[in-house]
Amino acid sequence: MRIKDAETEHEQWIDTSSKAVRKAHHDWWIQKQTELGDTFTKSNVDSVSVRTDQDYVKALLNLFAKRN
């Protein structure tokens, strides 16, 4: 798969058939999500995860319900 960095316009190929590449990306993603969650928690800021394949209204309603 060819990817392009939107900021630098740097392009590179990634071998998505490689199990090691997929695991490295997964591990990186989990680390970033954890760091972001920790930052929100330390800052006392609410957050919500919204998936593109699911109804965002339910996620927002759950967030607002937690606030009350």
C-alpha positions as CSV (number, residue, x, y, z in Angstrom):
1,M,0.0,0.0,0.0
2,R,1.3,3.4,-0.9
3,I,0.8,6.1,1.8
4,K,1.4,9.8,1.7
5,D,2.0,12.2,4.6
6,A,-0.4,15.0,4.2
7,E,1.9,17.5,5.8
8,T,5.2,16.7,4.2
9,E,3.9,15.0,1.1
10,H,6.4,12.2,1.7
11,E,5.3,9.0,0.1
12,Q,6.3,5.4,0.9
13,W,5.2,1.9,0.4
14,I,4.1,-0.3,3.3
15,D,3.9,-4.1,3.0
16,T,0.5,-4.8,4.6
17,S,0.9,-8.5,3.9
18,S,3.7,-8.6,6.5
19,K,2.5,-9.8,9.9
20,A,5.4,-7.9,11.6
21,V,4.4,-4.7,9.9
22,R,0.8,-5.1,10.9
23,K,1.8,-5.9,14.5
24,A,4.2,-2.9,14.7
25,H,1.4,-0.6,13.4
26,H,-1.1,-2.1,15.9
27,D,1.3,-1.7,18.8
28,W,2.1,2.0,17.7
29,W,-1.7,2.7,17.5
30,I,-2.4,1.3,21.0
31,Q,0.5,3.3,22.5
32,K,-0.8,6.5,20.9
33,Q,-4.3,5.9,22.1
34,T,-3.1,5.2,25.6
35,E,-1.0,8.4,25.6
36,L,-3.9,10.5,24.4
37,G,-6.2,9.0,27.0
38,D,-3.7,9.7,29.7
39,T,-3.4,13.3,28.6
40,F,-7.1,13.8,28.6
41,T,-7.4,12.2,32.0
42,K,-4.6,14.3,33.5
43,S,-6.2,17.4,32.0
44,N,-9.6,16.5,33.3
45,V,-11.1,16.6,29.8
46,D,-13.9,14.4,28.6
47,S,-13.3,12.4,25.4
48,V,-15.2,10.0,23.3
49,S,-14.2,7.6,20.6
50,V,-16.4,7.8,17.5
51,R,-16.1,5.1,14.8
52,T,-16.9,5.8,11.2
53,D,-18.9,2.6,10.8
54,Q,-21.2,3.2,13.8
55,D,-23.8,5.8,14.8
56,Y,-22.0,8.7,16.5
57,V,-25.2,9.9,18.2
58,K,-25.1,7.0,20.7
59,A,-21.5,7.7,21.6
60,L,-22.2,11.4,22.2
61,L,-25.4,10.6,24.2
62,N,-23.3,8.2,26.4
63,L,-20.7,11.0,26.9
64,F,-23.3,13.5,27.9
65,A,-25.0,11.0,30.3
66,K,-21.7,10.4,32.0
67,R,-21.3,14.1,32.7
68,N,-24.6,14.3,34.7
